[in-house]
Amino acid sequence: MRTISSVLAMQRLALKWRRLGPRVGFVPTMGYLHEGHLSLVHRARRLVGPRGKVVVSLYVNPTQFGPREDFSRYPRDFARDAALCRDAGVDVLFAPTDAAMYPGRDQGRYSTYVVEKTLSQSMEGASRPAHFRGVTTIVAKLFNIVLPDVAVFGAKDWQQAAIIQRMAMDLNFPLKVVVAPTKREPDGLAMSSRNKYLVGPLRPQARALWQAIQTAQAAVRSAPTPVSAARLKRRLCRQIEDQPDARVDYIEFFEPETLASAAKVRRGTHLALAVFIGTTRLIDNARL
């Protein structure tokens, strides 16, 4: 496996691959990798084949964090991540610096961002203003640097994946965006780098997100007619906040393709939720 930190070096290699013909699969990450990330790497490998190239980026993107969020303490372990990527058969680990990705930003000389204006307004976009501006900007930059044929994202960040698919279509990126299933712990908790923050009694309380999804699924299965979204939200909120350290940020029911809010919940409606367990904010989603 080759490790590259230079944007120019990565672009030159990507252009070389484009001339020579191997398909390129790309998995963008913020590091502190877990089995969920590695499942995306394996999916990318299957998509490009044994003769293709798989690139993983490792970059904690500052522009997608708000001023009171966890950018400075976001878990980082480059040596561990590099070893996991090597064992997973990654061809290139791209780990750029802030200066390379946002030249002149510290001096106020970086001013170009990519903004999606419809799908990004609700849920995470409402709770974390400017978050998706940072996501779309960094992903667009990475697409331009790595030049992948296919990019793989996880379904745990459903809204993010939908926004990136829309951006790729709207801006004519010549690639396919693939959304792979969420990987879960044995008790149902969605795998996340932020799970590291869940210590002591907080970890078992985090199961409340998956339990809420299961409650919603059961309610939809058993109801002879569509269920009131408002009523089901209240039920799930009470269930989650029965945990002593849990606080609901949002619970939303929506159409999975358009992200349009759903007043009635039926089979095929999507559920997304964000919950604070202590000071750790977790997200999850599922199609009902």
C-alpha positions in Angstrom: 0.0 0.0 0.0 1.2 3.5 -0.9 0.5 6.5 1.4 0.2 9.9 -0.3 -0.3 13.3 1.4 0.3 15.5 -1.6 -2.7 16.6 -3.6 -0.6 17.0 -6.7 1.0 13.5 -6.3 -2.5 11.9 -5.9 -3.8 13.8 -8.9 -0.9 12.7 -11.0 -1.4 9.0 -10.0 -5.1 9.3 -10.7 -4.4 10.7 -14.2 -1.9 7.9 -14.8 -4.6 5.3 -13.9 -7.1 7.0 -16.1 -4.7 6.7 -19.1 -3.7 3.0 -18.3 -7.3 1.9 -17.7 -7.8 0.3 -14.2 -11.1 1.1 -12.6 -10.8 3.1 -9.4 -12.9 2.6 -6.3 -12.9 5.3 -3.6 -13.9 5.3 0.1 -13.7 8.7 1.8 -13.3 8.6 5.5 -12.4 10.8 8.5 -10.3 7.9 10.0 -10.5 6.0 13.2 -11.7 3.1 11.1 -14.0 0.3 12.1 -15.6 -2.7 10.5 -18.2 -0.4 8.9 -15.5 1.4 7.0 -13.8 -1.8 6.1 -17.1 -3.2 4.6 -17.1 -0.1 2.3 -13.5 -0.9 1.3 -14.4 -4.5 0.5 -17.4 -3.3 -1.5 -15.2 -1.0 -3.5 -12.8 -3.9 -4.2 -15.7 -6.1 -5.5 -16.9 -3.2 -7.7 -13.5 -2.5 -9.4 -12.2 -6.1 -9.4 -8.8 -7.5 -8.6 -7.1 -5.5 -11.3 -8.7 -2.2 -10.2 -7.4 0.3 -7.6 -8.9 1.1 -4.3 -8.2 4.4 -2.6 -9.2 5.4 0.9 -8.9 9.0 2.0 -8.3 9.8 5.7 -9.0 13.4 6.5 -10.9 15.0 9.4 -12.6 17.8 7.5 -12.7 21.0 9.6 -15.4 22.7 7.5 -18.1 20.2 8.3 -17.8 20.8 12.1 -19.6 23.6 13.9 -17.8 25.8 16.4 -19.0 23.9 19.4 -18.6 20.4 17.9 -16.0 17.8 18.4 -13.4 18.6 15.7 -10.5 19.0 18.1 -11.2 15.8 20.0 -12.4 13.6 17.1 -10.6 10.3 17.5 -7.5 9.9 15.4 -5.0 7.0 15.1 -3.2 7.1 11.8 -0.9 4.1 12.4 -3.9 1.9 13.3 -5.9 3.1 10.3 -3.0 2.6 7.9 -2.5 -1.0 9.2 -6.2 -1.7 8.8 -6.2 -0.4 5.2 -3.1 -2.4 4.4 -4.7 -5.6 5.7 -7.8 -4.8 3.7 -5.9 -4.6 0.4 -6.2 -0.8 -0.1 -3.8 0.3 -2.9 -3.5 4.0 -1.8 -4.2 5.7 1.5 -4.6 9.4 0.7 -4.0 11.5 3.9 -3.8 15.2 3.0 -3.2 18.1 5.3 -5.5 21.1 6.0 -3.1 23.3 4.1 -3.3 21.1 1.1 -7.1 20.8 1.1 -7.9 24.4 2.0 -5.0 26.5 0.9 -5.0 29.9 2.5 -8.0 29.2 4.7 -6.1 30.2 7.9 -5.4 33.6 6.3 -9.0 34.1 5.1 -8.0 33.4 1.5 -10.2 30.3 0.9 -13.7 31.2 -0.3 -15.1 28.6 -2.6 -17.6 26.1 -1.3 -20.1 23.6 -2.9 -23.7 24.0 -1.6 -26.7 21.7 -2.2 -29.8 23.7 -1.5 -32.7 21.3 -1.2 -31.9 17.9 0.4 -29.6 19.6 2.9 -32.2 21.8 4.7 -33.7 19.2 7.0 -32.5 16.8 9.8 -28.7 17.1 10.0 -28.8 20.3 7.9 -31.2 21.9 10.3 -29.4 20.7 13.5 -25.9 21.5 12.2 -25.9 24.6 10.0 -23.1 24.7 7.4 -22.4 21.0 8.0 -23.4 19.8 4.6 -21.6 22.7 2.9 -18.4 21.3 4.4 -19.3 17.8 3.3 -20.2 18.6 -0.3 -17.1 20.8 -0.6 -14.7 18.2 0.6 -16.2 15.3 -1.3 -16.2 17.4 -4.5 -12.6 18.2 -4.0 -11.7 14.6 -3.3 -13.6 13.4 -6.4 -11.5 15.9 -8.4 -8.3 14.7 -6.9 -8.8 10.9 -6.9 -10.9 10.7 -10.1 -12.7 7.5 -9.1 -15.1 5.5 -11.3 -17.1 4.5 -8.2 -17.3 6.0 -4.7 -18.8 4.0 -1.8 -20.6 5.6 1.2 -22.4 4.1 4.1 -26.1 4.1 4.6 -25.8 5.1 8.2 -25.4 8.7 6.9 -28.4 8.4 4.7 -29.0 12.1 4.2 -25.4 12.6 3.4 -25.4 9.9 0.8 -28.5 11.3 -0.8 -26.9 14.7 -1.0 -23.7 13.4 -2.5 -25.7 11.4 -5.1 -27.5 14.6 -6.0 -24.3 16.6 -6.2 -22.6 14.1 -8.4 -25.6 14.1 -10.8 -26.1 17.9 -10.7 -22.4 18.7 -11.3 -21.8 15.9 -13.8 -19.2 14.0 -11.9 -18.3 11.0 -14.1 -18.6 8.4 -11.4 -21.2 6.2 -9.7 -22.0 6.7 -6.0 -22.9 3.4 -4.2 -24.5 3.3 -0.8 -23.7 0.3 1.2 -25.7 -1.1 4.2 -25.1 0.0 7.7 -22.8 -2.3 9.8 -24.0 -2.8 13.4 -22.7 -4.1 16.6 -24.2 -7.3 18.0 -26.7 -5.3 20.0 -27.8 -3.2 17.0 -25.8 0.0 17.6 -24.7 1.4 14.3 -20.9 1.3 14.0 -19.4 4.8 14.3 -16.0 6.3 15.2 -17.9 8.4 17.9 -18.9 5.2 19.7 -15.4 5.5 21.3 -16.9 8.3 23.5 -19.5 5.9 25.0 -17.9 4.8 28.3 -19.3 3.3 31.4 -23.1 3.4 31.6 -23.4 5.4 28.4 -22.7 2.4 26.1 -25.8 0.3 27.0 -28.0 3.4 26.8 -26.9 3.9 23.2 -28.9 0.8 22.3 -32.0 3.1 22.5 -31.5 4.3 18.9 -31.8 0.8 17.5 -34.6 -0.1 19.9 -36.5 2.9 18.7 -36.1 1.8 15.1 -37.4 -1.7 16.0 -40.4 -0.1 17.8 -41.2 1.9 14.6 -40.8 -1.1 12.4 -43.1 -3.1 14.6 -45.7 -0.3 14.7 -45.8 -0.1 10.9 -46.0 -3.9 10.5 -48.9 -4.3 12.9 -50.9 -1.3 11.8 -53.7 -1.9 9.2 -53.5 1.7 8.0 -50.7 4.3 7.8 -49.6 5.6 11.2 -49.5 9.2 12.3 -45.9 10.4 12.2 -46.5 12.9 15.0 -47.9 10.3 17.3 -45.1 7.8 16.5 -42.5 10.5 17.1 -43.8 11.2 20.5 -43.8 7.5 21.4 -40.2 7.0 20.2 -39.1 10.2 22.0 -40.6 9.0 25.3 -39.0 5.6 24.8 -35.5 7.0 24.1 -35.6 9.6 26.8 -36.5 7.0 29.4 -32.7 6.4 29.4 -31.2 8.7 32.0 -28.5 10.3 29.8 -30.4 10.3 26.5 -31.8 13.4 24.8 -33.5 13.4 21.4 -32.2 16.0 18.9 -34.7 15.0 16.1 -36.8 12.1 14.9 -38.0 12.4 11.3 -40.0 10.2 8.9 -39.5 10.9 5.2 -39.6 9.6 1.7 -36.2 7.9 1.1 -35.6 9.3 -2.4 -36.7 12.9 -2.0 -36.2 13.3 1.8 -39.7 14.9 1.8 -41.3 14.8 5.3 -44.0 12.2 5.7 -47.1 13.0 7.8 -48.1 9.3 7.7 -45.8 6.4 8.2 -46.2 3.3 6.1 -44.0 0.5 4.7 -41.2 2.1 2.8 -41.1 5.3 4.8 -37.7 6.1 6.1 -36.9 7.0 9.7 -33.8 9.0 10.8 -33.0 10.1 14.3 -30.2 11.9 16.1 -29.8 11.4 19.9 -27.4 12.7 22.5 -26.1 10.0 24.8 -24.5 12.2 27.4 -22.5 14.6 25.3 -22.1 12.2 22.4 -24.4 12.8 19.4 -25.3 9.6 17.5 -27.3 9.2 14.3 -29.1 6.2 12.8 -31.7 5.5 10.2 -33.7 2.7 8.6 -36.3 2.0 6.0 -39.5 0.8 7.7 
